[in-house]
Amino acid sequence: MHDPAEETATLFGHVGGRFQKAINRVGAVEHDICLAGQRLRLEFAGLALVDRILPALSHRLVDPQTNDGEADLRISIWDGASTGIGAPTMPWTLDRFSSRREVTGANSSDYCVAYDLYCGILSIVSRRERRAYWWISDSRKLPAYEDAAPLREILQAWFTWRGGILIHAAAVGTDAGSVVLVGRGGVGKTTTALACVSANLRLLGEDYCLMTGFEEGALPRVHSLFSSAKLTDHSLGMLRHLEPFVVNADRRQADEKFLLMLHPGVPTQSEAALKAIILPRRVAGGRMSLAPASAKEALMALAPSTILQLSGMAQDALHKMKRAVESVPAYRLEPGSRPQDVACTFRKLIADAP
């Protein structure tokens, strides 16, 4: 019987060898980013993926003059089409792969691997080696949702190992704190968050955020990962001032959302303490209303979509989310028709929180 951990370790070595061949052929381009105090070095083989991966992370770029510092994690990125170097053969049978990018039995305390059967994306990261690899067969096959939240599985694994969690949520805030908006898709998280940014709050994320600070006695903190947004036709119609940030108008499929790259035009907040959890509900027009919600309601709004969208480590994630919703108050929100009222309410929640 094959040892699953040994299979993944062997694959990791083979993938590293393929990446080396790729940079030998087309050269390497490096950019450093800083997320939650971790310096991550993105090493691209060639240029094909730089303009697809980097824009959503550009608000966290480190000054190139300081790129000679040691990285906490190196992420090596390439595609097969532009380099002529494919990924190695997977050591697993097809029944081990799931639609959630998981490979049954492939992960361990040191390795995490994910594979997207739909568009052919391989992600593999080693905790001990502090090294990750990301490969796609052809950069032209990269879907817009990957442009919006690149390297997600690698970031999830790395920060989970460091005590954090990636959550499916929007968040806005100031230096004094942040509020997190949670719920299933379509409840108005993105529209509400972006409308608040237009009213002088700063954006931490519209779809995914990183949360840390789950140690005993600590208060959770929310960290920005991506400076991107995805909007439906209706939502973009409500936020016309954001139209200049749309980057996929000429290549958007009929069922695809508009993709916006918000940096540097939209103000972002790198991190802030968690002060409240908001459960928005889409209601047409009317006045804004805010009512207390229970920790159980907040957990039920946050947990299902987070666990569904982020592969692996579900039990650990659920435990951390439970701690988060029990640490701060939660509220049900009907945004109404005046975004400035919501932004003012959020600023007051942050200012009044202990």
C-alpha positions as CSV (number, residue, x, y, z in Angstrom):
1,M,0.0,0.0,0.0
2,H,1.3,3.5,-0.9
3,D,1.9,6.0,1.9
4,P,-0.3,9.0,1.0
5,A,2.2,11.5,2.6
6,E,5.0,9.9,0.7
7,E,3.0,10.2,-2.6
8,T,2.4,13.9,-2.0
9,A,6.1,14.5,-1.0
10,T,7.3,12.8,-4.2
11,L,4.9,14.9,-6.3
12,F,6.1,18.0,-4.6
13,G,9.7,17.2,-5.6
14,H,8.7,16.5,-9.2
15,V,6.7,19.7,-9.4
16,G,9.7,21.6,-8.2
17,G,11.8,20.0,-10.9
18,R,9.3,21.1,-13.6
19,F,9.3,24.6,-12.3
20,Q,13.1,24.8,-12.5
21,K,12.9,23.7,-16.1
22,A,10.3,26.3,-16.8
23,I,12.5,29.2,-15.5
24,N,15.5,27.8,-17.2
25,R,13.6,28.1,-20.5
26,V,11.8,31.5,-20.1
27,G,13.4,33.2,-17.1
28,A,12.0,34.3,-13.7
29,V,10.2,37.4,-12.5
30,E,9.8,38.0,-8.7
31,H,7.4,40.2,-6.7
32,D,7.0,40.2,-2.9
33,I,3.8,40.8,-1.1
34,C,3.1,41.1,2.6
35,L,-0.1,39.6,4.1
36,A,-0.7,39.5,7.9
37,G,2.9,40.1,8.6
38,Q,4.1,37.3,6.3
39,R,6.4,38.1,3.4
40,L,5.4,36.0,0.4
41,R,7.6,35.9,-2.7
42,L,5.8,35.2,-5.9
43,E,8.2,33.8,-8.5
44,F,6.8,33.7,-12.0
45,A,8.3,31.6,-14.9
46,G,7.9,34.1,-17.7
47,L,5.3,36.9,-18.0
48,A,2.2,35.0,-19.0
49,L,0.6,35.0,-15.6
50,V,2.0,38.1,-14.0
51,D,-0.9,40.3,-15.2
52,R,-3.4,37.7,-14.1
53,I,-2.2,36.9,-10.6
54,L,-0.7,40.1,-9.4
55,P,-3.4,42.8,-9.8
56,A,-5.7,41.5,-7.0
57,L,-2.6,41.4,-4.7
58,S,-1.1,44.7,-5.8
59,H,-2.2,46.6,-2.8
60,R,0.1,44.4,-0.7
61,L,3.2,44.7,-2.9
62,V,6.4,45.3,-1.1
63,D,8.8,47.9,-2.4
64,P,11.1,46.2,-4.9
65,Q,14.1,47.9,-3.3
66,T,13.5,45.7,-0.2
67,N,13.0,42.4,-2.2
68,D,16.3,41.1,-1.0
69,G,14.9,40.1,2.4
70,E,14.1,36.5,3.3
71,A,10.6,35.3,2.4
72,D,8.4,33.4,4.8
73,L,6.9,31.5,1.8
74,R,8.0,31.2,-1.8
75,I,5.3,30.6,-4.3
76,S,6.4,29.5,-7.8
77,I,3.9,30.1,-10.6
78,W,3.9,28.9,-14.2
79,D,1.7,27.7,-17.0
80,G,2.3,24.9,-19.4
81,A,1.4,26.7,-22.7
82,S,3.8,29.6,-22.5
83,T,6.7,27.7,-21.0
84,G,6.3,24.3,-22.7
85,I,6.6,22.6,-19.3
86,G,3.6,20.7,-18.0
87,A,2.9,19.4,-14.5
88,P,4.0,15.9,-13.6
89,T,1.6,13.0,-13.8
90,M,-0.6,12.8,-10.7
91,P,-0.1,9.7,-8.5
92,W,-3.8,9.4,-7.7
93,T,-6.8,7.8,-9.5
94,L,-9.6,9.9,-10.7
95,D,-12.0,8.9,-7.9
96,R,-9.7,10.6,-5.4
97,F,-10.4,14.0,-6.8
98,S,-13.5,16.1,-5.8
99,S,-15.3,19.1,-7.3
100,R,-14.1,21.1,-4.3
101,R,-10.4,20.7,-5.5
102,E,-9.7,18.3,-2.7
103,V,-7.6,15.1,-3.2
104,T,-8.7,12.4,-0.8
105,G,-5.9,11.4,1.6
106,A,-3.3,13.6,0.0
107,N,-2.9,16.2,2.7
108,S,-0.9,15.9,5.9
109,S,0.6,18.0,8.6
110,D,3.3,19.2,6.2
111,Y,1.7,19.1,2.8
112,C,-1.5,20.5,1.3
113,V,-2.5,19.8,-2.3
114,A,-5.5,20.9,-4.5
115,Y,-6.4,20.3,-8.1
116,D,-9.1,21.9,-10.1
117,L,-10.4,19.4,-12.6
118,Y,-12.4,22.1,-14.5
119,C,-9.5,24.4,-15.6
120,G,-6.5,22.3,-14.7
121,I,-5.0,24.2,-11.7
122,L,-2.5,22.4,-9.4
123,S,-1.6,23.9,-6.0
124,I,0.8,22.3,-3.7
125,V,2.5,23.7,-0.6
126,S,4.9,22.4,2.0
127,R,5.0,23.8,5.5
128,R,8.5,22.5,6.3
129,E,10.0,23.7,3.0
130,R,8.2,27.0,3.1
131,R,7.6,26.5,-0.6
132,A,4.5,26.3,-2.8
133,Y,3.9,25.7,-6.5
134,W,0.9,26.8,-8.6
135,W,0.5,25.6,-12.2
136,I,-2.2,25.9,-14.9
137,S,-2.1,24.2,-18.2
138,D,-2.8,27.4,-20.1
139,S,-3.0,31.0,-18.7
140,R,-5.8,31.7,-21.2
141,K,-8.0,29.1,-19.4
142,L,-7.8,31.0,-16.1
143,P,-11.4,32.0,-15.2
144,A,-12.2,35.4,-13.9
145,Y,-12.9,34.2,-10.4
146,E,-9.3,33.1,-10.2
147,D,-8.1,36.6,-11.2
148,A,-10.2,37.9,-8.4
149,A,-8.8,35.6,-5.7
150,P,-5.6,34.1,-6.9
151,L,-3.5,31.4,-5.1
152,R,-6.5,30.9,-2.7
153,E,-5.7,27.3,-1.7
154,I,-2.1,28.0,-1.0
155,L,-2.9,31.0,1.1
156,Q,-5.6,29.0,3.0
157,A,-3.2,26.2,3.8
158,W,-0.3,28.5,4.8
159,F,-2.3,30.8,7.1
160,T,-4.3,27.8,8.6
161,W,-0.9,26.3,9.6
162,R,-0.2,29.7,11.3
163,G,-3.4,29.7,13.3
164,G,-5.6,31.8,10.9
165,I,-8.5,31.1,8.6
166,L,-9.8,32.4,5.2
167,I,-13.4,33.3,5.5
168,H,-16.0,33.9,2.8
169,A,-17.1,37.4,3.8
170,A,-16.8,41.1,3.0
171,A,-15.2,43.5,5.4
172,V,-14.8,47.3,5.8
173,G,-13.2,49.3,8.5
174,T,-10.8,51.9,9.8
175,D,-7.6,51.8,11.9
176,A,-9.9,51.5,14.9
177,G,-11.6,48.3,13.8
178,S,-13.6,46.4,11.2
179,V,-17.0,44.9,10.6
180,V,-17.4,41.7,8.7
181,L,-20.4,41.1,6.4
182,V,-21.5,37.4,6.2
183,G,-24.1,35.3,4.4
184,R,-24.8,33.3,1.3
185,G,-24.2,34.7,-2.1
186,G,-26.7,37.3,-3.2
187,V,-27.6,38.8,0.2
188,G,-25.8,42.0,-0.5
189,K,-22.3,41.6,1.1
190,T,-20.4,43.1,-1.8
191,T,-22.8,45.9,-2.7
192,T,-23.1,47.0,0.9
193,A,-19.3,46.9,1.5
194,L,-18.5,48.8,-1.7
195,A,-21.2,51.4,-1.0
196,C,-19.6,51.9,2.4
197,V,-16.2,52.4,0.9
198,S,-17.8,55.2,-1.2
199,A,-18.8,56.7,2.1
200,N,-15.4,56.9,3.6
201,L,-14.8,53.5,5.1
202,R,-11.9,51.4,3.7
203,L,-12.2,48.0,2.1
204,L,-10.6,44.8,3.6
205,G,-12.2,42.4,1.2
206,E,-15.5,41.8,-0.8
207,D,-15.5,38.0,-1.0
208,Y,-12.6,36.6,1.1
209,C,-10.7,37.9,4.1
210,L,-8.1,36.4,6.4
211,M,-8.9,36.2,10.1
212,T,-6.3,35.7,12.8
213,G,-6.1,36.1,16.6
214,F,-7.7,32.9,17.9
215,E,-5.3,32.5,20.8
216,E,-6.7,32.5,24.3
217,G,-7.5,36.0,25.4
218,A,-6.9,37.5,21.9
219,L,-9.4,39.5,19.8
220,P,-9.7,38.3,16.2
221,R,-8.2,40.5,13.5
222,V,-9.3,40.8,9.9
223,H,-6.7,41.1,7.2
224,S,-7.0,42.1,3.6
225,L,-6.1,39.6,0.9
226,F,-7.4,40.8,-2.4
227,S,-8.2,44.3,-3.8
228,S,-10.7,43.0,-6.3
229,A,-14.5,42.7,-6.6
230,K,-17.1,40.9,-8.6
231,L,-20.4,42.6,-9.4
232,T,-23.6,41.6,-11.2
233,D,-25.0,43.9,-13.9
234,H,-27.6,45.1,-11.3
235,S,-24.9,45.8,-8.6
236,L,-22.7,47.7,-11.0
237,G,-25.7,49.7,-12.1
238,M,-26.0,50.8,-8.4
239,L,-22.3,51.7,-8.2
240,R,-21.7,53.4,-11.5
241,H,-18.7,55.3,-10.1
242,L,-16.8,51.9,-10.0
243,E,-17.2,51.2,-13.8
244,P,-13.6,52.5,-14.6
245,F,-12.3,49.6,-12.5
246,V,-13.9,46.9,-14.6
247,V,-11.2,44.8,-16.4
248,N,-13.2,42.1,-18.1
249,A,-15.8,44.0,-20.1
250,D,-14.4,42.8,-23.4
251,R,-14.0,39.1,-22.5
252,R,-16.9,38.6,-20.0
253,Q,-19.1,35.5,-20.6
254,A,-22.8,36.0,-20.5
255,D,-23.1,34.3,-17.1
256,E,-20.0,36.0,-15.6
257,K,-19.9,38.8,-13.2
258,F,-18.0,42.0,-13.9
259,L,-14.4,41.8,-12.5
260,L,-13.0,44.9,-10.9
261,M,-9.4,45.6,-9.8
262,L,-9.8,48.3,-7.2
263,H,-6.2,49.3,-6.3
264,P,-5.0,52.0,-6.2
265,G,-8.3,54.0,-6.8
266,V,-10.3,52.5,-3.9
267,P,-9.0,52.9,-0.4
268,T,-8.1,49.7,1.4
269,Q,-7.3,48.8,5.0
270,S,-4.6,46.2,5.5
271,E,-5.9,44.9,8.8
272,A,-8.1,45.8,11.7
273,A,-9.5,44.3,14.9
274,L,-12.9,42.6,14.5
275,K,-15.6,44.7,16.2
276,A,-18.9,43.4,14.8
277,I,-20.4,40.8,12.5
278,I,-23.2,42.0,10.1
279,L,-25.8,39.8,8.5
280,P,-27.2,41.9,5.5
281,R,-30.5,41.1,4.0
282,R,-31.4,42.4,0.5
283,V,-34.5,44.6,0.8
284,A,-35.5,47.1,-1.9
285,G,-35.5,50.7,-0.8
286,G,-36.8,51.8,2.5
287,R,-34.8,53.0,5.5
288,M,-31.8,51.3,7.0
289,S,-32.5,49.1,10.0
290,L,-30.1,47.3,12.4
291,A,-31.2,44.7,15.0
292,P,-29.2,42.4,17.3
293,A,-28.5,38.8,16.1
294,S,-27.3,35.8,18.0
295,A,-23.9,34.2,17.8
296,K,-25.7,31.1,16.4
297,E,-27.3,33.2,13.6
298,A,-23.9,34.7,12.8
299,L,-22.2,31.2,12.7
300,M,-25.0,29.8,10.4
301,A,-24.5,32.8,8.0
302,L,-20.7,32.5,8.0
303,A,-19.8,28.8,8.2
304,P,-21.6,27.0,5.4
305,S,-20.3,29.1,2.5
306,T,-16.8,29.4,4.0
307,I,-16.6,25.6,4.4
308,L,-18.1,25.0,0.9
309,Q,-15.8,27.4,-0.9
310,L,-12.6,26.6,0.9
311,S,-11.3,23.1,0.5
312,G,-10.0,21.0,3.4
313,M,-9.5,21.7,7.2
314,A,-13.2,22.1,7.8
315,Q,-13.2,21.1,11.5
316,D,-10.4,23.5,12.4
317,A,-12.2,26.2,10.4
318,L,-15.5,25.7,12.2
319,H,-13.8,25.9,15.6
320,K,-12.2,29.2,14.7
321,M,-15.4,30.7,13.3
322,K,-17.3,29.7,16.4
323,R,-14.7,31.6,18.5
324,A,-15.0,34.6,16.2
325,V,-18.8,34.9,16.4
326,E,-18.7,34.5,20.2
327,S,-16.1,37.3,20.6
328,V,-18.1,40.3,19.2
329,P,-21.7,41.3,18.8
330,A,-23.7,40.4,15.6
331,Y,-26.5,42.4,13.9
332,R,-29.1,41.8,11.2
333,L,-28.9,44.7,8.6
334,E,-31.4,46.0,6.1
335,P,-29.3,48.5,4.2
336,G,-32.0,50.8,2.9
337,S,-31.4,53.2,0.1
338,R,-28.8,55.5,1.6
339,P,-25.3,53.9,1.8
340,Q,-24.0,56.8,3.9
341,D,-26.4,55.8,6.7
342,V,-24.9,52.3,6.7
343,A,-21.4,53.6,6.7
344,C,-22.2,56.0,9.5
345,T,-23.7,53.1,11.5
346,F,-20.6,50.9,10.9
347,R,-18.3,53.7,12.0
348,K,-20.3,54.1,15.2
349,L,-20.3,50.4,15.9
350,I,-16.5,50.4,15.5
351,A,-16.0,53.5,17.7
352,D,-18.3,52.3,20.5
353,A,-16.9,48.8,20.6
354,P,-14.5,48.0,23.5
